[in-house]
Amino acid sequence: MTAAELAARVGGTVDGDGAIDLTRLASLEDARSGDLSFLAHSRYEGAMVDTRASAVLVRKDWDGKCSCTLIRVDSPDAAFAAAAEALGPEVVHFKAGVHACAVVADDARLGEDVSIGPCCVVEPGVVIGARTVVMAGCYLGHGTVLGEDCKLYPHVSTRERTRIGNRVIIHNGTVIGSDGFGYVAGEDRTWMKIPQIGTVEIGDDVEIGANVTIDRARFGKTVIGNGVKIDNLVQVAHNVRIGDHTAVAAQVGIAGSASVGGHVQMGGQAGVSGHLSVGDGAIVAGRAGVTKGVPAGEFVSGYPAMQHGKAAKLRAHMMRLPALKQRVAEIEKELADLKKRLDKVS
């Protein structure tokens, strides 16, 4: 499509040649003629001078140098996502029906236009909503309820009695409803397993990355709210509750019975100890270790996690430690020399 047509689609305005054709998406560095790129952060402004893209999505108030057509928008990130639907590769579609290599229980209920890929196992009591796609090698445990318009990529496993809402996307290798880590030490100092008899409930419009584990509750349910986005390699322990529209980056660990509010942002490798609460709208920085509750709207970082401004000051002081150590050594030497002189006088 032309730059003008794309601008109309993403709610932007054209600064330059609106008739130029756009056929592909690319980064500023890799772009060639016919490509659309975007400037989402000021650190990449240097690449705007030399980019060979035909058009670039920029903020409406951007005033830097660039020789190509600009499409000015409120959010280049959001506009680029919309542009990807128009200019990206053709979406892969899956034929409705059950593959001959799949094993589907007689009493499983499949909605209209459901697609079940090869080598899938659908256990008794499973319910799958209309237009849902279950790709190769997935396992749906007894009594799993899977909503409409969902997409399960290969090798996703859901254990018994898991409930998943509508329009949920789950990526390769994720396990929903595995047993929580629950044991009690016996008198002989061996570990006795505590039965994990609860389940997992996932809301609508959730996306879960690859190789995520969400444990079933010891009793009751582990809950993932509506619109939650979970990155790869995240561990959600038993009886955790995550509120609506929270975003969790890769390698986060949330310990048992912790409660994470709605619209929370958790950076990569952050950890939350068990039975704690992270309030609505809080931000937990990457690699932060939450060892006490976080109030709503608070921004915390560091270990143990604390208010970000305080943590930043502490880190700044730590960076000065080598110089302080050297200064203390110099002062100790000066004091030792002064003591020697005083001893001679006395």
C-alpha positions in Angstrom: 0.0 0.0 0.0 1.0 3.6 -0.3 2.3 5.7 2.5 -0.9 7.7 2.5 -3.0 4.6 2.7 -1.0 3.3 5.6 -1.1 6.6 7.4 -4.9 6.5 7.1 -4.9 3.0 8.5 -2.8 3.8 11.6 -4.2 7.2 12.3 -1.2 9.2 11.2 -0.3 12.1 8.8 2.2 12.0 5.9 5.2 14.3 5.9 6.7 13.8 2.4 5.6 11.6 -0.6 2.3 10.0 0.3 2.3 8.0 -3.0 5.4 6.0 -2.3 4.7 2.2 -2.3 5.4 0.2 0.9 5.8 -3.5 0.7 7.8 -4.8 3.7 8.8 -4.0 7.3 12.4 -3.6 8.4 14.7 -2.0 11.0 16.2 1.4 10.3 19.6 -0.2 9.7 18.4 -3.0 7.4 15.7 -1.2 5.5 15.8 -0.8 1.7 13.7 0.9 -0.9 10.0 -0.1 -0.4 10.5 -0.8 3.3 8.6 0.8 6.3 10.5 1.3 9.5 9.9 3.1 12.8 11.6 5.2 15.4 10.4 4.2 18.8 13.3 5.6 21.0 15.6 8.5 20.8 18.7 6.3 21.1 18.1 5.2 17.4 17.9 8.8 16.0 21.4 8.5 14.6 20.2 5.8 12.2 17.5 8.1 10.8 20.2 10.1 8.8 21.4 7.1 6.8 18.4 4.8 6.7 17.3 3.7 3.2 13.7 3.1 4.2 11.0 4.5 2.0 9.0 5.7 5.0 9.5 5.8 8.8 6.9 6.0 11.6 7.8 8.7 14.0 6.1 10.6 16.8 4.0 13.6 15.7 6.5 16.1 17.4 9.7 14.5 16.1 11.9 17.2 14.5 15.1 15.3 13.6 16.9 14.9 10.2 15.7 12.3 7.7 15.5 12.3 3.9 12.7 9.7 3.6 8.9 10.1 4.0 7.7 10.4 7.5 4.4 9.1 8.9 3.7 11.0 12.1 1.7 9.1 14.7 0.9 9.2 18.4 2.8 6.0 19.1 5.3 4.5 16.6 5.3 1.2 18.4 1.5 0.8 18.2 1.4 2.0 14.6 4.1 -0.4 13.6 2.1 -3.3 15.2 -0.9 -2.2 13.1 1.3 -1.9 10.0 2.6 -5.5 10.5 -0.9 -6.8 10.0 -1.0 -5.1 6.6 2.6 -5.6 5.4 3.8 -8.6 7.3 3.9 -12.2 6.0 0.6 -14.0 5.3 -0.9 -15.4 8.4 -0.8 -19.2 8.6 -4.2 -20.8 8.6 -5.1 -24.3 9.9 -7.8 -26.5 8.3 -10.7 -27.3 10.6 -11.1 -30.9 11.6 -9.3 -33.6 13.6 -6.0 -34.9 12.2 -5.9 -38.7 11.6 -3.0 -39.0 14.0 -4.8 -37.3 16.9 -6.4 -39.2 19.7 -9.7 -37.6 20.8 -11.9 -39.0 23.5 -15.4 -40.0 22.5 -17.1 -37.6 24.9 -14.9 -34.6 24.1 -17.0 -31.7 22.8 -15.5 -29.7 19.9 -17.0 -26.4 18.7 -17.5 -25.3 15.2 -14.4 -25.2 13.0 -12.0 -26.4 15.6 -8.6 -27.7 14.3 -6.8 -30.5 16.1 -3.3 -31.2 14.8 -1.3 -34.4 14.5 -0.3 -36.4 17.6 -2.6 -34.4 19.9 -4.3 -36.1 22.8 -7.7 -34.8 24.0 -8.8 -36.6 27.1 -12.4 -37.4 28.3 -14.5 -34.5 29.3 -12.6 -31.8 27.4 -14.6 -28.9 25.9 -13.1 -26.8 23.1 -14.7 -23.7 21.8 -15.4 -22.7 18.2 -12.5 -21.8 15.9 -9.8 -22.8 18.4 -6.6 -24.3 16.9 -4.7 -27.0 18.8 -1.4 -27.6 17.0 0.7 -30.7 16.8 1.6 -32.7 20.0 -0.6 -30.8 22.4 -2.1 -32.6 25.4 -5.5 -31.5 26.9 -6.1 -33.2 30.2 -9.3 -34.6 31.6 -12.0 -32.0 31.9 -10.0 -29.2 30.4 -12.3 -26.3 29.1 -10.7 -24.3 26.3 -12.6 -21.2 25.0 -13.3 -19.9 21.5 -10.7 -18.5 19.1 -7.8 -19.8 21.1 -4.4 -20.9 19.6 -2.2 -23.5 21.3 1.1 -23.9 19.6 2.9 -27.3 19.5 3.6 -29.2 22.7 1.4 -27.2 25.0 0.1 -29.3 27.9 -2.9 -28.6 30.1 -3.6 -30.8 33.1 -6.9 -32.0 34.4 -9.7 -29.5 35.1 -7.9 -26.5 33.7 -10.2 -23.7 32.5 -9.0 -21.3 29.8 -11.0 -18.4 28.4 -11.5 -17.0 24.9 -8.9 -15.7 22.5 -6.0 -17.1 24.5 -2.7 -17.7 22.8 -0.3 -20.2 24.4 3.2 -20.7 22.9 5.3 -23.8 22.5 6.2 -26.0 25.4 4.1 -24.3 28.1 2.6 -26.4 30.9 -0.7 -25.3 32.6 -1.8 -27.0 35.7 1.3 -29.0 36.8 1.5 -29.9 40.5 2.6 -27.1 42.8 5.8 -27.5 44.8 4.2 -28.8 48.0 5.9 -31.1 50.5 6.1 -31.6 54.2 9.1 -33.1 56.1 8.3 -36.3 58.0 9.8 -37.5 61.2 12.4 -39.5 59.3 13.4 -36.3 57.4 12.0 -37.5 54.1 9.6 -35.4 52.1 5.9 -36.3 51.9 4.0 -34.9 48.9 1.0 -32.7 49.7 -1.8 -33.4 47.2 -2.4 -30.5 44.8 -6.1 -30.9 44.3 -6.9 -27.4 43.0 -6.8 -26.1 39.4 -5.9 -23.2 37.1 -8.2 -20.6 35.7 -7.1 -18.3 32.9 -9.2 -15.4 31.7 -9.9 -14.0 28.2 -7.4 -12.4 25.8 -4.3 -13.8 27.6 -1.1 -14.5 25.9 1.4 -16.9 27.5 5.0 -17.3 26.1 7.0 -20.4 25.5 8.1 -22.8 28.2 6.0 -21.1 30.9 4.8 -23.2 33.9 1.6 -22.3 35.8 1.1 -24.6 38.7 -2.3 -25.8 39.9 -3.5 -24.7 43.3 -3.0 -26.8 46.4 -6.8 -26.2 46.8 -9.0 -23.6 45.1 -7.4 -22.2 42.0 -4.4 -20.4 40.5 -5.8 -17.4 38.6 -4.5 -15.5 35.6 -6.8 -12.5 34.9 -8.1 -11.1 31.6 -5.6 -9.6 29.2 -2.5 -10.7 31.1 0.6 -11.0 29.0 3.3 -13.5 30.2 6.7 -13.8 28.5 8.8 -16.9 28.0 10.3 -19.0 30.9 8.1 -17.6 33.7 7.2 -19.7 36.8 3.8 -19.0 38.4 3.5 -21.1 41.6 0.4 -22.7 43.2 -2.4 -20.4 44.4 -0.9 -17.3 42.8 -3.4 -14.7 41.6 -2.5 -12.2 38.8 -4.9 -9.3 38.1 -6.2 -8.1 34.8 -3.9 -6.7 32.1 -0.7 -7.3 34.0 2.5 -7.8 31.9 5.2 -10.2 33.1 8.6 -10.3 31.3 10.8 -13.4 30.8 12.3 -15.5 33.7 10.1 -14.0 36.4 9.3 -16.2 39.3 6.2 -15.7 41.5 6.1 -17.9 44.6 3.1 -19.7 46.1 0.0 -17.7 47.2 1.4 -14.4 46.1 -1.1 -11.9 44.8 -0.2 -9.6 41.9 -2.6 -6.8 41.1 -4.0 -5.5 37.8 -2.0 -3.4 35.3 1.3 -4.4 37.1 4.6 -4.4 35.1 7.2 -6.9 36.1 10.7 -6.8 34.5 12.8 -9.8 33.5 14.2 -12.1 36.2 12.2 -10.3 39.0 11.1 -12.5 41.8 8.2 -12.3 44.3 8.3 -14.2 47.6 5.3 -16.3 48.7 2.2 -14.9 50.3 3.1 -11.3 49.4 1.0 -8.7 47.6 2.0 -6.5 44.7 -0.6 -3.7 44.4 -2.4 -2.5 41.3 -0.4 -0.5 38.8 2.9 -1.2 40.5 6.2 -1.6 38.5 8.7 -4.2 39.6 12.1 -3.6 37.8 14.1 -6.3 36.2 16.0 -8.6 38.6 14.2 -7.0 41.6 13.7 -9.3 44.6 10.3 -8.6 46.3 10.6 -9.7 49.9 7.8 -7.5 51.3 4.5 -6.2 50.0 4.5 -3.5 47.3 1.9 -0.7 47.5 -0.3 0.1 44.6 1.4 2.4 42.0 4.9 2.0 43.6 8.0 1.6 41.4 10.5 -0.8 43.1 13.9 -2.1 42.1 16.9 -3.8 43.6 17.4 -6.6 46.2 15.7 -6.5 48.5 13.2 -4.5 46.4 12.6 -1.0 47.6 11.4 2.4 46.3 13.3 2.9 43.0 14.7 6.3 44.0 16.2 5.0 47.2 17.6 1.9 45.4 19.2 4.1 42.8 21.0 6.2 45.5 22.2 3.0 47.2 23.6 1.7 43.9 25.3 5.0 43.3 27.0 4.8 46.7 28.1 1.2 46.0 29.8 2.4 42.8 31.9 4.7 45.0 33.1 1.9 47.3 36.4 1.3 45.4 37.4 5.0 45.7 36.3 5.1 49.3 38.4 2.0 50.1 41.4 3.6 48.5 40.8 6.8 50.4 40.5 4.9 53.7 43.8 3.1 53.0 45.5 6.5 52.4 44.1 7.9 55.6 45.2 4.9 57.6 48.7 5.3 56.2 48.7 9.0 57.0 47.6 8.2 60.6 50.3 5.6 60.9 53.0 8.1 59.8 51.6 10.7 62.2 51.7 8.2 65.1 55.4 7.4 64.3 56.3 11.1 64.4 54.4 11.6 67.7 56.1 8.6 69.2 59.5 10.0 68.3 58.6 13.4 69.9 57.4 11.7 73.1 
